[in-house]
Amino acid sequence: MSSSKGSSPTTGRAGEYDEWFLRQGRHDRGPEWNRRWFSEVAQVRGELDRFRPADEVLELACGTGLWTEQLARHAKRITAVDASPEVLKINRARLEGSRTLVSYVRADLFDWRPDGAYDVVFFGFWLSHVPPARFAAFWDLVRSALRPGGRVFFVDSLATERTGRGRTPEDHTTTRRLNDGREFRIVKIFYDPDDLAARLADIGWRLCVRRTENHLLYGFGEPRA
Ligand SMILES: C[S@@+](CC[C@H](N)C(=O)[O-])C[C@H]1O[C@@H](n2cnc3c(N)ncnc32)[C@H](O)[C@@H]1O
């Protein structure tokens, strides 16, 4: 992610991220909207359960642990990577007491190589922040982290009427506002599921990319041999 005003959206937003995901405070859009959001999140969690992220799992841009705790229901070990020490601290506290061993790595994903081979690589709400020029390199990184037979699962935002309003296909940024009023310009790309699956097929992935009714995009699969 990148910023144009203020210090850093990841530092400033660490404590606020969950409010967005949990539809609290200014992110509460009313009972009907919230019900649909949580039902679609539950749908993706169900897909993740069916996918079974077992054994050695690498989670990229793990954030505060909203998905780490879902992965921990299946994984033997999780390596969770994020650039922000603030979110890693929240994640560690959330996963305290989990039977799954979670190791934390503070790193910039655009300048990091995995030190092992994993059965599953997972990333939530991260692909939309990868700048277009880094798209192929990011998927190379994912490939390099997988052992033979390894698989990937990701979830992200779908453009909604609100988030996609007024955007042209070439527009890859959006304004992120914090509770204190500070604003940051960040990379945020909304993919069409079929286009994304086709692009990934072109660079050697066999991925099933799907959407929920309103809010979420998710995909799973593996690299072609
Ligand atoms: C939108 S949040 C998603 C967090 C989490 N995956 C989730 O779904 O709850 C994006 C995360 O990417 C992290 N991040 C941003 N830029 C990064 C970078 N260059 N390298 C590693 N992590 C980064 C942020 O700190 C933040 O935790």
The ligand as a Gaussian input file, in Angstrom:
#p B3LYP/6-31G(d) Opt

LIG

0 1
 C       -6.254000      -4.788000       4.262000
 S       -5.174000      -5.428000       5.470000
 C       -5.614000      -7.160000       5.489000
 C       -5.202000      -7.853000       6.741000
 C       -5.649000      -9.308000       6.877000
 N       -5.118000     -10.129000       5.837000
 C       -7.150000      -9.443000       6.954000
 O       -7.762000      -9.811000       5.948000
 O       -7.712000      -9.167000       8.024000
 C       -3.647000      -5.407000       4.625000
 C       -2.448000      -5.775000       5.472000
 O       -1.295000      -5.674000       4.641000
 C       -0.218000      -5.193000       5.430000
 N        0.752000      -4.613000       4.513000
 C        0.644000      -3.468000       3.791000
 N        1.717000      -3.302000       3.001000
 C        2.531000      -4.375000       3.228000
 C        3.780000      -4.786000       2.713000
 N        4.417000      -4.064000       1.792000
 N        4.319000      -5.936000       3.161000
 C        3.666000      -6.682000       4.109000
 N        2.479000      -6.348000       4.618000
 C        1.911000      -5.206000       4.191000
 C       -0.869000      -4.206000       6.367000
 O       -0.068000      -3.992000       7.525000
 C       -2.191000      -4.891000       6.675000
 O       -2.087000      -5.688000       7.826000

